[in-house]
């Protein structure tokens, strides 16, 4: 938190904000400047659809849709669990599991 304050905080508020961290107080509104946003797949998909819709609306009005971007670096993480059907000493376990997974999820 201190590093992001030093990098981005208004110099007039920097000293008070750093003191608040050091003294573990919450007297002031804390200036928060995230370096990135990590979205889980469910929220990330919603955000992507919103951005795509906004870009379409901007393009329809004659604007440049390439200018519609998140202000903060954003990473979308799609979590996908693998069901293990073959394990142990089976030397082909990885290939068998992958084939099963591809068959189960071919619609994606």
N, C-alpha and C positions, 0 to 999 in steps of 0.2 A: 504494500500500500504506500509506503513511504517513497519508494522509487517512482511509482506512477505520479505521485504528487510533485516530486521534484522535477519530473519531466514535463508535466502538463498543467500544473496548477497556476492560477493567477498569482504573480509574485506578491501582491498585496495580501493575499490570504494564506500564503504558504507557511509562514512561521506559526500562526495559530492552528492551522490544520495539522502540522507536524507535532506540535505540543499535545494536541488532542490524542494522537496515536500513542505518543510516549507515555502520557499520563493516564491512558486507558479511560478517557472521558468521552462523553457524547453530548457536549454542550452545544456544539455548532452543527449546522448542516455540513455533511462531509462531501467534499467534491470528489466524485467518482468518475474515473476515466478508464474504463475497461480496455485492455489491449486486444481482446477478442471475445467473441461470443461463441460458445460451443452449444449447438442445438441437438437435442435428441431427435430421432427420425420423425416422431409424430409432430412435434412443434416445428421442426425444420421444414417439413413438407408444407405445413400451413404457411410459413413465412415465404417459401419459394413460390407458392401459388399467389400469395399477395403481391410479391415483387413482379411476377410475370403479368398479373392483371394490371398493375400500375404502369408497367412498361407498355403494355398494349394501349392503355388509355392515353399515355403521353404520345405514342406514335399516332394514334387516331386524331390527336389535336395538332399534329405536325411537329411535335417536339422530337428530341433525340432520346430514344429509349435507353441508349447506352449510358446516359447520365444518371439513370436510376439504379443506385447501388447502396448497400448498407454503409453507414457512416463508419462503423467499426468492423474490422476484419471478422469474418464469420466462417465457422467451420461446421459443416453438416456431418454428423456421424450417424450412419445407418447401422444399427445393431442387428446382427443376424446370428441366431444360435444354430449350431450344427448338431443335429441328432446323430449320435454315434451308434451305428448298427453293428459294425465290425471293429474289433479291437484285439488286444492281446498280442499274440505272436504271429498273427496273420500278416504276412509281408505285403499283401495287396489291400490291407484295410483302408488306407487313405484313398486309393483309387475307387474302391467299392463304395465308401461313404460319399465320395464326391459324386459318383454316378447316381446314387440314390437321391442325393440332395438336388442335383440338377433335374432329375425326373420329377421330383415333388414340386419344384419351384420353376418349372419351365415357363409358366405364364408370366413370371416377373420379368 
